[in-house]
Amino acid sequence: MGRRYILPGGSGFLGASLARDLVSRGHEVTVLTRGANRFEDGISYVYWDGKTLGDWKEEINGADGVINFTGRSVNCLYTKKNRKEILSSRIDSVRVLHQVIRECNEPPEVFVQTGSLAIFGDTREVCDEDAPHGDNFSVEVCQRWEEAFFTENLSETRQSLLRIGFVLGRDGGALEPLQKLAKYGLGGTIGSGKQYISWLHIDDLNAMFREVLTNEKEGIYNATGPNPVTNHTFMKTLRTAIGKGWSPPAPAPFVRLGAVLIMRADPSLALTGRNCIPRRFLDEGFHFKHTDLVETLRELT
């Protein structure tokens, strides 16, 4: 029997993929969005602003689950204004969703919050869920985000948070810009190439969401694949997958310059990484369908 799920902020790459996956399995999906109300491809879209109460709150009452994807993109320059918006968009959405769930006559069974592996900072040490946190702006955002989520104790709704890694899929997401660079002969090692990429296939991420939604899972999970690789290995594998040979490396000074002047993004997004494993999912028997990077990139590119 189909269930009803609400996806606040679910119109981006990850949310849209999960919405399609759930609908294909016979579930009813409503995406809370800053766009206009509409019904499209079996998915309802309802307006919300991500921080204040509105008519959208009626969607939460009686729903089976809420999966919150809300948050301003971090793919930008970390100006004072952007830093404030990155943090507030995450905290505000958690706060208002908690408020609505508390007031529901029929609260959802589960509230799933998306988070980020960036909480571990820039490290080559293996990081499971209990690894030490890093020390930079992204880490601070993640810590305050998680604190806001778990501070509230919802007596009838279990809460889980997925720290999501570098998700690989078609037509968008993290892979698309790297694939374009590689196709134009610019897919060389970025910076030192020693920074880790904790990658996973979009299908495995959707399976993780389904696992958390339908089983009695609570707390924090690293949502990434079991085989992270260095940037050097990732870019070499990507070039091979699309039939490209050697490409010139991009030294860190050029990456910093290009990130600021051309990409208009913080250089740390390309020059830092973390070596994360999904310890809790593995210990609880989760089965990954995509663990080989070569095969995954050949399929997606």
DOKEPA-213827 format. One record per atom (N, C-alpha, C, CB): x, z, y. Coordinates in steps of 0.05 Angstrom, whole numbers, plus 5000, padded with zeros to 4 digits. Glycine has a CB too. Example, Ala and Ser with C-alpha at 12.3 -4.5 7.8 and 13.67 -1.06 7.14 Angstrom:
2
526451564886;524651564910;526451564934;522651814911;525751424955;527351434979;525851575001;528251144988;
This chain:
301
501750004976;500050005000;501750005025;498150245000;501049835044;502649815069;502550065085;501649585085;504750115100;504950345118;505150235146;507350525110;505050425166;505050335194;507550465207;502550425208;509250295219;511650385231;511750295260;514150275216;512950475277;513250415305;516150395312;511850645323;516950185326;519750135332;520150135363;520749875320;520550365375;521150365404;523850215409;521350655415;523850035429;526249885435;527049695413;528450075440;525149615397;525749455373;525749155377;523949525352;526149065401;526048775406;528848645406;524748715432;530948815402;533648705401;534348605373;535648925409;536848545369;537748425344;537148595319;540748375345;537848855321;537449025298;534549095293;539049285301;533149155315;530249225312;528648985303;529249325339;529148755314;527648515306;528048455276;528448275323;530548495267;531048445238;529448645221;534048465233;529548895228;528049095213;525049035214;528649375223;524048965237;521148905240;520348685221;520448825269;521848465221;521248245202;521348335173;523148005207;523348495167;523648595139;521248755131;526248755137;520448935148;518149105141;515548955139;517849325162;515048765157;512648595156;512648435130;512448415180;514948335122;515148165097;514448335073;517948045094;514548595075;513948775053;511148895055;515949005051;509548775073;506748855074;506149085093;505748925048;508049175109;507649395127;506649295155;510249555130;505449475170;504549415197;506649515216;501749545202;507449345235;509649415253;508749385282;512149255247;509349585298;508949565327;511549615341;506749765337;512349435358;514849465374;514049555402;516449205375;515249775411;514849865439;517049725456;515050175442;516149575476;517949395491;517449405521;517749115480;519349325536;518949305565;517649035572;521649325580;517148865553;515748615557;512748645556;516648415536;511348425557;508448425558;507248485530;507348155568;504848595530;503348645506;502748375492;500748805511;503148355466;502548115452;502548165422;504547885460;501647965407;501847975378;503247715369;499048005364;505447735355;507047495349;508347535322;509147455370;508047335304;509247325278;508747585262;512247295280;506247675264;505447915249;506248175260;506447895222;507448175284;508448425297;506948465324;511548405302;506048715328;504848785354;506948885373;502648995350;506748795398;508548875419;506949025440;510148645431;507749275446;506349435465;508249535487;504949675451;507449515512;509149585534;509749885535;507949485560;512249955541;512950225549;515450195567;513450405524;516050405582;518450395599;520750565588;517750495627;520350685565;522450835551;522951115562;524950685553;521351205581;521851475592;519451625601;523751445615;517151495605;514751635614;512451585595;514051545643;510551765596;508151745579;506451515589;506552005580;505051385570;503251165577;501351115553;504850915584;499850895555;498050835533;499450795506;496450575540;501950735507;503450695483;503450935464;506350625489;502951175475;503151415459;501051415436;502751665476;498851265440;496851255420;497851115394;494351105430;499950945397;501050815374;502451015355;503050595383;503451225366;505051415350;503151585332;506651605368;500851655342;499051825327;498151685302;496651905345;498551805279;497651695254;499651495241;495151565257;501851445255;503851255244;505351405221;505851165266;506451245203;507951355181;510851425189;507951165157;511851265208;514651315216;515251185243;516551215196;517251305257;518251195282;521251155279;517651395306;522150915287;524950845286;525750765314;525650615265;527350925327;527950885356;530550735360;528151155370;530350495371;532650325377;533350325407;532150045368;532050485423;532250465452;535050545462;530150635465;536050395481;538550465494;539750225509;540550565474;540550265533;541750045548;544249945534;542450135577;544649685534;547049575520;549649695531;547049275523;551549745514;554149845522;556049605528;555350025500;555049365524;556749125528;556749065558;555648885512;558149225573;558149205602;560649345613;555549315615;561149325639;563249485652;562249765655;564049355679;563949955651;563050235652;563250345681;564750415633;561750215698;561550315726;559950575726;560250105744;559950715748;558450965750;555550925745;558851095777;554450705756;551550645753;550950575723;550750405770;552650415711;552150335683;552450575664;554050115675;554450745670;554750985653;552251155654;557151155662;551151185677;548751355680;546451235665;547951385710;546050965667;543850825653;544250835623;543650545663;546750805613;547250815584;546451085573;550250765579;547151295587;546451565577;543451625580;548151775591;542451575604;539651655610;537651505592;538951615639;538151245587;536351085571;536051205543;537250795569;538251315532;538151435505;536851705506;540951455494;537651875524;536552145525;533552145533;538152315546;532851975552;530051965561;528151875539;529751775585;528951675523;527151585502;526751795480;528251325490;528951935473;528752145453;526852365463;531552265447;527252445489;525652655500;522652595500;526552715529;521852345509;519052285511;517852235484;518652035529;519352135465;518252105437;517852375424;520151925420;519652565428;519252835418;516652945430;521653015425;516252915456;513953015469;511352905456;513952955499;511352645452;508952525440;508452615412;509152225441;510552625396;510252715368;509253005367;512952695353;510253175384;509253455385;506253465390;510753615406;505153275406;502353285415;500553125396;502153175443;501652995375;500052835357;498153005340;501852665340;495752915336;493953035316;494952975288;491052945320;495952725285;497152645259;499952545264;495352415246;501852725265;504652645271;505852485249;506452895276;507752305256;509052145235;510652315216;510851935248;510952205191;512452355171;515352365178;512052215144;516452155191;519252145195;519852015222;520651985173;521952125235;522952015260;525951945255;522652215285;526551685256;529251585252;530451495278;529351355231;532751605285;534151535310;536651365303;534951785326;536951145317;539450995314;541651125331;539050695322;544051145320;546351245335;548651065331;547051535325;551151165335;553450995335;555851135323;554150895363;557450975308;559951075297;562051125319;561050885277;561451035343;563251075366;563751375371;562150945391;562151545359;562551835363;565251925353;560351995349;566551765335;569151845324;571451745341;569451725296;570851615363;572951525381;574551295370;574751755388;577151285377;578951075368;580851195347;580450945392;580451145322;582051275301;582351095277;580751545293;584551125263;585050985238;584651165214;587850865238;584151425219;583651615198;580851555186;583851905208;580551605160;577951555147;575951765158;578251575116;573651665166;571651835178;569051835162;571051745207;568352065149;565752085138;564052235159;565752245111;561652325151;559852445170;560952705183;557252515157;562752835169;563853095179;566553065193;564053285156;567452825198;570052785211;569952875240;570852495209;572252955251;572353035279;571552815298;575153135286;570352885321;569552695341;571952625358;567252795357;571652395372;573752305390;573552425417;573752005392;574652285438;574652395465;574752165485;577152585469;572452055492;572251855513;569251845521;573251575503;568651655539;565951635549;563951575527;565751415570;564551395509;562751325488;562251555469;563851085471;564251715464;563951955448;562052155461;566752095443;562452195487;560652375502;557752295500;561552395531;557352025504;554551925502;553451985474;554551615507;554951925453;553951975426;553352265421;555951865406;555152445430;554752725425;552252825439;557152885435;551852755464;549552845479;546952715468;549752775509;547152475458;544952335445;544052485420;545752045438;545952545403;545352685378;544352965383;547852695360;545553095403;544653365410;541753365419;546453485432;540953165436;538253145446;536353095422;537952915466;537252945403;535452875380;534953115362;536652655364;537153265356;536853485336;536153755349;539353505321;536253775375;535454025388;532554085383;536054015418;530953875382;528053915378;527453935349;526453675390;526054155341;525254195313;522254115310;525754485305;521753895297;519053805293;518053905265;518853495295;516254085265;515454225241;514254035220;513554445247;512853825228;511553645209;512853375206;508653615216;515153335220;516453075220;519453115214;516052925247;520353005192;523253025186;524752835204;523852975156;527252895210;528852735228;531452645215;529352885254;532052395218;534652285208;535852115230;534152125182;538552115231;539951945250;542051775235;541252125272;541951515240;543851335228;545951255249;542451085217;548451325243;550651235260;551450955250;553151435259;550650755266;550850475256;553550355263;548550315268;554650205244;557150065248;556849785259;558650055222;558749615252;558949335262;557249165244;561949235263;554849105253;552848975236;553248665237;550049045245;553348545214;553748255211;551148125202;556048195191;550247925218;547847775211;547847515226;545347935218;545947345221;545747085234;544347105261;544346885215;544946915278;543446865303;543447115321;540646795296;545747225326;545947445344;547647675334;543147545351;547547895348;549048125340;551948105345;548548175311;553448275331;556348295337;557948055328;557448545323;556947915307;558547695296;558547445314;557447625269;556347395328;556047145342;558247085362;553447155357;559047265380;561247195399;563947155385;561547415419;564547305364;567047265350;567046995335;567547485330;564746915324;564546665311;564946425330;561846635297;563946455354;564246245374;567246225382;562546305399;568546455386;571346445393;573046305371;572446725397;572446375346;573846265324;573445955322;573046395298;571045865327;570445575325;571945425346;567445535328;572645545369;574045415390;577045475389;572945485417;578045575366;580845615363;581945865376;582345385373;580046055383;580946295397;580346545380;579446325423;580346505353;579646725336;582046875324;578046625313;584046915341;586447055332;586047355333;588846985348;588147505324;588147795325;587747895353;590747905313;586048095357;585448205383;587148455387;582448265386;588748465408;590448695413;592448735391;588748955416;592748985382;594649035361;593648935334;595149335359;591048905331;589848825306;589649045286;591448605294;590649285293;590649515275;588049685277;593049685280;586449625298;583949775301;581949695280;582749725330;580549885269;578749835246;576049735255;578550085229;574849565238;572149485241;570549585217;571949165243;568649765222;567049865200;564449695199;566350175205;564549505181;562449295181;560349345159;563749025178;558049225163;556049215141;554148975146;554449485140;553048885125;551148655126;548448765136;550848525098;547048595152;544448675163;542448745141;543348455181;542648615118;540748675096;541248955085;541148465073;543749035084;544249305074;543349515095;547349345069;543649455120;542649635141;539549665138;543349545169;538149445135;535249465132;534549625107;534049185130;536049595086;535649755061;536050055067;537349665038;538050115084;538550395091;536150505107;541150415108;535150355125;532750445140;530450495120;531950235161;529950315102;527750355083;528250605066;527450105065;530750645058;531450885042;530751145057;534350875035;531451155083;530951395099;528051425105;532551375125;526651205108;523751215115;522151315091;522750945123;522851245067;521051295044;522051525026;520851055028;524451615030;525451845014;525952085032;528051764999;526252315020;526452565035;529352605045;525652805017;530252425062;532852445073;532752555102;534352175072;534552745108;534552855135;537452875144;533253135135;537852905170;540452955181;541852685188;542153105163;544552705189;546252485198;547352325175;548452585216;547252055177;548351875158;550051665172;546151735141;552451615162;554051385171;552851135159;557051415164;551850955176;550550705166;552550485170;547950645182;554250455150;556350245150;556950175121;558850335165;558549965117;559249895090;561550065080;560049605089;562150045054;564250215042;567050105045;563650245013;567449865057;570049745058;570849655086;570149515039;571449845104;572349765131;574949615130;572550005150;575549445150;577949295150;579149305178;577548995141;581649225181;582849215208;581848965222;585949215206;582148955248;581448725264;583048475255;581948775294;585648515248;587248295239;586048175214;590148395233;585248335195;584048235170;581348105175;583748455150;579748225192;577148115198;577347845210;575548305216;579047815231;579247555245;580447335226;580947585270;582347415210;583447225191;581347135171;585947345176;579747315161;577647255142;575447075155;576347505131;574847135180;572846975194;573846685198;572247105222;576346655205;577446385209;577346235182;580346395219;578046365161;577846235134;575046155128;578946425113;573146325134;570346275127;569246025141;568646515134;570145975165;569145745180;571145505179;568545815209;573145525163;575045305159;577045265181;573445065156;577745475195;579745465216;582345585207;578745605241;584545465216;587145575209;588045785229;589145345208;590745795233;591845995250;590745965279;594945975250;590346195292;589646195320;591446385334;586646275323;592046335359;593946505374;592746785378;594646385401;594346995376;593347265380;592647305410;595347475371;591047505415;590247575443;591547845449;587147585447;593847855462;595148105468;593348285485;597848065482;593748545483;592048735497;591848685527;593149015492;593948625541;593648585570;591748355577;596348535583;591848135560;590047915565;587247985558;591047665549;586848145537;584248235529;582948405551;584348395503;584548575563;583548745585;582748575608;585648955593;584348385615;583848205638;581348035633;586148035644;581247915609;578947755602;576347905600;579447605577;576448145590;574048315587;572848375614;574748575572;574548445633;573548525659;572648275676;575748675675;574348075676;573847845694;571847635682;576347705701;571947605656;570247395644;567847505629;571947225624;568347695611;566247805594;564648015609;567347925569;565748125631;564548345646;563748575628;562048235661;565648655611;565248875592;567649045591;564548765564;567349295582;569549485581;571449395559;568549765575;574049385564;576049285544;576049455519;578749285556;575349705520;575349875497;573649775474;574550155504;571549615481;569749515461;571349335441;567449355473;573349195451;574949025434;577549145423;575648775449;578649335438;581249445432;581249705416;582749485457;578949825412;578850075396;577150025371;577650295413;577350215353;575850195328;575950455313;576849965310;574550455290;574450695274;574050625245;572250885283;575250775227;575350725199;573250895184;578150775187;570750815184;568550985175;567550905147;566350985195;566651105132;565351055106;562651195105;567251155083;560751085090;558051195088;557951405066;556050975083;559351625069;559651825047;556951925036;561252055057;555151995054;552652105044;550951895029;550952215067;550851655039;549451445024;550651394997;549351185040;553351384995;554651344970;554151574951;557751314975;554351824961;553952054944;551052064933;554652314959;549251954948;546451964940;545551714925;544652004965;547451544918;546951324900;545951074913;544951414881;546351044939;545550794952;547150554941;545850814983;545750334936;547050094925;547449884947;545449984902;549949814952;550549604971;550449334957;553249654984;549149134970;549048864959;551348694970;546448734966;552548784993;554548625006;557048805012;553548505032;559048784995;561448944998;563948775002;561749134974;563748514997;566048334999;565848185026;566148134976;567848235043;567748105070;567947805069;569948215087;569547695051;569847405048;567147285042;571947335027;565847385021;563247275014;561147315035;562247404988;561247545049;559247595070;559547395093;559547885080;561947355102;562447165124;561846875116;565247195135;562446805092;561746535083;558746495083;562846485055;557346695075;554346675075;553246645103;553146915061;554346805122;553146825149;554046615169;553647105160;556346485163;557446305183;557046005175;560346355187;
